[in-house]
Amino acid sequence: MRRGPSAADAVTIANGICGFLALAVIGGLIFADDSAGAGLPDETLRICLLLYGLGMVCDVLDGPVARLAGSSGLGSTLDTISDTITFGALPALLLVATNDGSGAQAAVVVAACAYVATTMVRLARHAAAETAARVAAASEGGDIVRGAFRGVPSPVGGNLLLATVILAPPAGVAAAFTAIVALLLVCDIPYPNNASWAGAFVIGLLVASFAAIAGLVALEVPAVIALVGLLAPAVLGYAQRIARGG
């Protein structure tokens, strides 16, 4: 383990920087006097989606880079911080910005706050579980064993919220769906952790997303893919919990 920052740390930090830059773009929109109630311009939305997509790429790559180039031991902490920005605060602010001036904006803001809060709780729980798994593996001299996620992972929650932003349902519907996503982040339901299936799906979703950002396909295409493909496992997990009487 390295004592100083590693290449993997730089990739993880880049994830957080992408989220921060997108938040800065939104901040200029929200606090400008001439933009109140104007919603979010398409160009601004595309810039934010591009930065979010780059953040996702960094989130996917930091693990492999750590295995290839070594780790400083800061990766888990940095990952939690970066994911809070990119997958928590950014989608929530995009939701608020796209519903600026709507009749149900107060409900949207409350739901967005709930989403950010549950994202932080989700990430803190995951970090604690990872630490416990590492300690157990070290004491037993074995490898870390990872089963299904408990609750929806934060990148999945972020993609579901972005799908809502792009599909632009009525503000009340957006607020209600956001509240559901917030609940899915912290509820005790199994969510698949299949690296081969998830990896292929994420790559396909990223390709479709970057194609949409470039204007090759409609933004609604990756939004629908994300909504259907990512929400279905959560619904199945909830159904399993009900079937078990939980």
Secondary structure, DSSP 4 states (H G I P E B T S, - for coil): --SS--HHHHHHHHHHHHHHHHHHHHHHHHT-GGGTT----HHHHHHHHHHHHHHHHHHHHHHHHHHHH---S-HHHHHHHHHIIIIIIHHHHHHHHHTTT-TTHHHHHHHHHHHHHHHHHHHHHHHHHHHHHHHHHHHHTS------EES--HHHHHHHHHHHHHH---HHHHHHHHHHHHHHHHS--EE---HHHHHHHHHHHHHHHHHHHTTSS-THHHHHHHHHHHHHHHHHHHHHHHHTT-
